[in-house]
Amino acid sequence: MEALDKSVDNSGWSQLGTFGSHLQKSQPDFDSRLHGFKKLSDLVRGRPDLFTTEERLALGGNNKVLYVRAQAGV
């Protein structure tokens, strides 16, 4: 969870891309496929025991952006 801790904003949320960047820097050999998930987004959505996710509209656009935070107590 170190990568998530380093990537969160003041509200405790991190954009998935920011979290992924910190994760690659801190654990270059990390691969979500080794944990049974095709993509990092699938992993965070598939582990509600570890992560809370939220989709938000991107600023000035219609695209959705996935945000993630650690599940309370983890």
Residue pairs with C-beta under 8 A, 6 or more apart in sequence:
1 70
1 74
2 26
3 19
3 22
3 23
3 25
3 26
3 27
4 14
4 19
4 22
4 23
4 68
4 69
4 70
5 70
6 22
6 26
7 14
7 15
7 18
7 19
7 21
7 22
8 14
8 69
12 69
12 70
13 54
13 67
13 68
13 69
14 67
14 68
14 69
15 65
15 66
15 67
16 40
16 41
16 44
16 65
16 66
16 67
16 68
19 40
19 44
19 68
20 40
23 30
23 40
24 30
32 38
32 39
32 40
32 42
32 43
35 43
36 46
37 43
37 46
41 66
44 50
44 51
44 53
44 66
44 68
45 51
45 53
48 71
49 71
49 74
50 70
50 71
50 74
51 68
51 69
51 70
51 71
52 68
52 69
52 70
52 71
52 72
53 66
53 67
53 68
54 66
54 67
54 68
55 64
55 65
55 66
55 67
56 64
56 65
56 67
57 63
57 64
57 65
58 64
58 65
